[in-house]
Amino acid sequence: MIKQLYENIKGNYDEAITRMRDDERIKKYLNFFLMDESYKQLESALDSKNCEEAFKAAHTLKGVSQNMAFTDFAESVVNITEELRAGNLEEALKIFPEVSEKYKFLIDEINKVM
């Protein structure tokens, strides 16, 4: 079930299992991911055009998604993080719809297995 989730989200199950050792531990961290506020903070900061806060939120979301081996999603978050790091708010705003779409898909897929 967890391996199928990683296939569906274009993640790296092998990396996740190496890091977390078993599916039960992965499920535990999936629950933590569902409770993480980084995405909402990113969305809010972008809405208010606060590049510094958006960068902090994106950077946190990047780390969490990379640690969970959410490969496809993490790539999008890396892109927005780097634009925000460089102070390119307008470019980050162009990338955000892709991040948002992938995030919502990821949450839906996680909820199916939880």
KARAJO-V134195 format. One record per residue. N is the residue number from 1. BURIAL is b if it has 24 or more other C-alpha atoms within 12 Angstrom, else e. Layout:
BEGIN
n=N burial=BURIAL
n=N burial=BURIAL
END
This chain:
BEGIN
n=1 burial=e
n=2 burial=b
n=3 burial=b
n=4 burial=e
n=5 burial=b
n=6 burial=b
n=7 burial=e
n=8 burial=b
n=9 burial=b
n=10 burial=e
n=11 burial=b
n=12 burial=b
n=13 burial=b
n=14 burial=e
n=15 burial=e
n=16 burial=b
n=17 burial=e
n=18 burial=e
n=19 burial=e
n=20 burial=e
n=21 burial=e
n=22 burial=e
n=23 burial=b
n=24 burial=e
n=25 burial=e
n=26 burial=b
n=27 burial=b
n=28 burial=e
n=29 burial=b
n=30 burial=b
n=31 burial=e
n=32 burial=e
n=33 burial=b
n=34 burial=b
n=35 burial=e
n=36 burial=e
n=37 burial=e
n=38 burial=b
n=39 burial=b
n=40 burial=b
n=41 burial=b
n=42 burial=b
n=43 burial=b
n=44 burial=e
n=45 burial=b
n=46 burial=b
n=47 burial=e
n=48 burial=e
n=49 burial=e
n=50 burial=e
n=51 burial=b
n=52 burial=b
n=53 burial=b
n=54 burial=b
n=55 burial=b
n=56 burial=b
n=57 burial=b
n=58 burial=b
n=59 burial=b
n=60 burial=b
n=61 burial=b
n=62 burial=b
n=63 burial=b
n=64 burial=b
n=65 burial=b
n=66 burial=b
n=67 burial=b
n=68 burial=b
n=69 burial=b
n=70 burial=b
n=71 burial=b
n=72 burial=b
n=73 burial=b
n=74 burial=b
n=75 burial=b
n=76 burial=b
n=77 burial=b
n=78 burial=b
n=79 burial=b
n=80 burial=b
n=81 burial=b
n=82 burial=b
n=83 burial=b
n=84 burial=b
n=85 burial=e
n=86 burial=e
n=87 burial=e
n=88 burial=e
n=89 burial=b
n=90 burial=e
n=91 burial=e
n=92 burial=b
n=93 burial=b
n=94 burial=e
n=95 burial=b
n=96 burial=b
n=97 burial=e
n=98 burial=e
n=99 burial=b
n=100 burial=b
n=101 burial=e
n=102 burial=b
n=103 burial=b
n=104 burial=e
n=105 burial=e
n=106 burial=b
n=107 burial=b
n=108 burial=e
n=109 burial=b
n=110 burial=b
n=111 burial=e
n=112 burial=e
n=113 burial=e
n=114 burial=e
END
